[in-house]
Amino acid sequence: MITSLGRLLTDEHPNHPQAVLDRARRPGRSMGSLARGLEEFFTDQRLALPTDEAQRLAAGRRQNRIDAVPEPLRPAVADFAASMLRARERARRAGTLPRADTTIESALSATRDFAIFLTVECGKHDWALVDVGDVEAFLAVRPRSRGRHLAVLRQFFAFARTRRIVLVDPTRSVSAHRERAFSGRTVTLDEQRALFRRWTSDPDVHPHEALAGVFALLHGAASRELRLLRIDEIDTITRTVQLGQRPHPIPLDPVSWTVLHRCLLHREQLRTSNPHLVVTRGTKALSRPASTAYFSHLLDPAGVAAHRLRVTRLATLVNTMDAKLVAAAFGMNPEGVLIYLADHVDELRLPRTRATSAAT
């Protein structure tokens, strides 16, 4: 990186910060480590303006989703994406809250999935042929995301009606209501024991994998909480950490502290000034946290997802203690915790007469 920077500074082109930053960018999907480091340094020192790397990558992600739509249905989805971008620009000029890139990408993903469902499952290649039954069948396949997908489809068909792509909105009579209850998969006790042994006794396991696994298994830590965990939020004297928006620091047991200490040693070997605990080769010269994609694949070698470990811990705690206390400890909304109590009756907490009648 230093050699490449030296060539940029000594060639025949202008070498002021903005010009150096523009020429340091590599063609392709990523602009390269050198350009990322220069961008962060120059923008922090107010020597150059940020690049359009984030916007370029977001445009590529949107185009990938549009290209995945079956060809007969693709033009309408492309126009829908363009309308959302125009609405975002109007919101920015008006000073209101504009849609984020992730919001637009999520809407395009839902529309893409529905278009593929129409083509593959229903054999329809025209938006004008969509009816209420198609929408209900699509939402039935995805019960956990029914409300989110229905909201996106309502936006799309409202746009489609203004463009005369459809004459009737097929989502008008569809209800988003469904019984809120946890329906995901949890990790069995035997699986938890095997994973615990892997992350505490196998020296070949990467420290970041052990951190994500143990903290999700024992503390219900989300990937975002660990990704944004900073060094100054770790108290080595009291052995506590501040995770995300939780109201109180989390006391660590000996196993969790050992795993955390391994990550601290790994971070020292990188000789980085990045303020976050989890530092990768791509962020050791920067101050930003590790990417979401890095955390999404951390537990792949163990064959488990961090979300499954988190919901397993939440379900266990909610069904063995007061749900309100769990919500307060995790900094969650009480309604979001109560879904883990659906269809569960602890007979040991019932009066003896009622427990007997329930058993019969």
PyMOL commands that set and color helices and strands:
alter all, ss='L'
color gray80, all
select helices_A, chain A and resi 2-10+17-24+33-44+53-67+71-94+101-122+127-129+132-141+143-162+189-201+207-219+223-227+231-233+254-270+292-296+300-302+306-318+323-330+334-341+347-349+352-359
alter helices_A, ss='H'
color red, helices_A
select strands_A, chain A and resi 234-235+240-241+250-251
alter strands_A, ss='S'
color yellow, strands_A
deselect
rebuild
show_as cartoon
